[in-house]
Amino acid sequence: MELSAAYKYCRRMAFGHYENFPVASLLLPQPQRDAIAAVYAFARRADDFSDEPFYAPRRKQLLLDWRARLDREPGGHPVFTALEDARRRWKLPKQLLADLVQAFLQDCDRRRYDTFEALLAYCRLSAEPVGRLVLRIFGQDSPAALRASDDICAALQLANHWQDLASDALVRDRIYLPGAEMRRFGVDEEQLRRGRWSPGLGELLRLQVDRAEALFASGQDLPGRLPGRLGLEIRLTLLGGRGILRKIRAQGYDTLKRRPRMGALDAPGLLWAGLSGRTA
């Protein structure tokens, strides 16, 4: 497949799945935007393998093959044609891409986490590599920037977990709330599957939202240390994640009956805040 067609395929995947947060948006220069789209398409397809019912009989086989392709020639697959070019141009570490696949493999077997620390370890595989790859693409991967990016990416992953609490439990049989804390607050799995909110669940989610917010706060200086359009992109991502947390709070921490999301009506305020240099 021609390289231009491969990148076009990846861009369609990136923009087609966009919801809460900017993904390789038009704010970014085309070469870097294409590279991010290739990374996103690679992760998106692996996520489909781990989630979509169609792939259920052979999830692990597909994921292991997807990871093994990192060591092979692209073979005409548009994602790997684009990704191989991006890896070569921007010297992207294979391990970060392999870590993403490992997170999806983990999703196949592990659907519960007893402690918050175990959940953060999962985020180190499922979320933090994306931020590190973006920083590498822009040549901004200093140790301080990587630490801040890790915090932001972990917070984004956690915000997504609390946002998708109902569908994760009911559709995917995955519960990312720490099990020990569920027991402490008197919350059980059947309650989540049946969509029954309780004051204990509200307090449990308040704790989780506060933790995600603390991670956002820890990384919030990153956009100001990044140049131009990349800084704005990361600032918008940070604002979008914090916006989800605000919506969760505004609906009394009940994400079982209504999934909070950032929509078109939020976009102007988000952009204005980003252009104004705000991070909260």
Summary of the structure (lengths in Angstrom):
residues: 280
radius of gyration: 18.6
end to end distance: 43.1
largest distance: 56.1
contacts: 909
relative contact order: 0.11
helix: 72%
strand: 1%
